[in-house]
Amino acid sequence: MLTKSPNPVGIISFALDLLMLASVWVLAYFLRFNAGISAPLGIPDLSLYTKVIPFVLAIWIIVALVNDIYSKLEFHRALPKLIVESLKISGIFTVVFILFIYFHEEFKYSRLTTIIFGSLLPVGLVLVRLIAMKLCGIFKIGFNTKKTIVIGAGDCLKTFFQNKIYDQEFEILGAILPSSHSQSSDQDLCKRQQIPCLSFSENWSDFFTDNPCQTIMICLPHSEYSFLEQHLDSISNQVPDVKIIPDVLRYTRFNSGIAMLKKTPIIHIHESPLQGFNCILKRFVDIFGSLLALALFAPIMAIVSILIPLTSKGPVLYRQVRMGLDGRTFYCLKFRSMPTDAESKTGAVWATSADNRATPFGKFLRKSSIDELPQLFNVLKGDMSLVGPRPERPVFVNNFRKQVPGYMLRHKVKTGITGWAQVNGWRGSTSIQRRIECDLYYIQNWSLWLDIKILFMTLEEVVFSKNAY
C-alpha cells in the first residue's frame, strides 16, 4: 500500500481471524473428544475449553502486532506466498500458546487438542485472507481512486505499468512524457495501456486547471532528473500529493527497501531475503542439522582423526581464514589433507585436478569430501550454514571481486558447507562466473525447501562428483 490509510484487507482479516480462531479452537475440541478417539481421562466439559478463548485471542493479537502481519496484507497475494506466511505465523503463535497452557494451572488441556488446533490454524488463516480479498473486490472496499497523472520515461515508466503498482490505488488520467530520447517508445507504451499522453508547458497552474488531479506519480530515470530540478517545486505547489518512484531497480538483484536513519531516508539496493523469521528458521535448521550430522558422522570423524597423524606429521585439523557473511572473516575447519608446509613456497594456490600437494590419505579425504566434515562445528558456532555459497579465502575474494560483476553479493548470506553451485557441478576449478550465477540464484530464490533439496542433492554429488580434489 502506498498510502497511509488503513489497510482494508488487514482490517477485515483481523476481524475474521478472531472469529476463526475461536471457531477452530472449539472445532479442535470436538475433533479430539467426539470423533471416536480414545479419551482415557474422560471427556471434559466444553465450557473448560471455551473459557480459554479470550486468552487465545489475546495471544494472537500480541503475536500479530509483534510480527506486523496485517499492515503487510495486499489486495492481490499469490496463494503460495499466503500459505508460507500463514505457516510462519501459525508456528510462532502455536509455540507461544503451548507455553501459555503449559503454565496455565487451572486446567491441563489436551495436547492432542492443541496439535489439532495448530494444524488447522494455517488452513483457517489462508481461507480468511482469500475471503477478505474477495470481499474487498466485490464491495470495492479500500479502492482509493485518486485521480492521478504520471510523469515518466523509459524503463521506469515501463516497470510502473508492468508491475501495476497503481492498481486499486489511483485512477490514471494521463501521462506526461518529458524524455526526448524515448518519447516514441513511451507513447507506444501508453497507447497499449490505453492512457492518453498529455502535453505540458512551463505554466503548471494552467495545466492543472485544465487537468485537475489529486496525485502526481513521478517515475523517471536518473538521466531525466533535470526535469525534477526544473519543475518539481512548481508541481508540488499545485498538487497536494506528489510521489516519486526512485530509479534503483537497475542497480539491485535482490530486494530493495527504505529505512530511516536518524530521520534520514536510506535506500537499500541489496536487501537479503534472509531477514527476520527466515533467518531464525534457517538458523534453527542449521543447529538441528549440524547436531544430527555430527552424531551420524562421529565414528567416521573419530577414525579419520586417528589416521591423519599416522599417515603424515602435523595436526588433525587445518584452520584456514575464509570470508563469510557481510565480508567478515572466520577460521574454516577442515581435516588436514596436505603437509603442514604445503604453501610455504607457493603461497595461496587455487586447487586444481593437477594439484599433487595432498598426502595419499588426504587425496582420499578430498575425493570423498570427508575433509569438509569439521565445518559442521563452524555451522554450530554460527560462522557458516549447512547450505549457502562456498566460503573463499580473502586473497581469492580480492581477485574475483575485480573480475566478476556481482561477486560480493554472495556475501549477503552465510556461506555454506554445500550450495546450489556445488550440486550443479560447479565446484573445484570450474567456471567462477557460472558458480556466481548459481550463488545469486540461490539467494534470490531462497526457501527452506530449496535448502532441503540441495542437502539431498549433495549426497548424490559427493558420490559421483568429478570435481572434488
NORVEN-V951845 format. One record per helix or strand of 3 or more residues. SS is the DSSP state (H for helix, E for strand). FROM is the first residue (numbers start at 1). TO is the last residue. If there is no record, write none. Layout:
<<SS/FROM/TO> <SS/FROM/TO>>
This chain:
<<H/8/33> <H/46/50> <H/53/67> <H/79/103> <H/111/139> <E/146/152> <H/154/163> <E/170/176> <H/183/192> <H/204/210> <E/215/219> <H/222/236> <E/241/244> <H/249/251> <E/255/261> <E/264/271> <H/277/311> <E/317/323> <H/325/327> <E/329/335> <H/360/368> <H/370/372> <H/375/381> <E/385/387> <H/394/403> <H/407/412> <E/416/418> <H/420/423> <H/432/444> <H/448/464>>
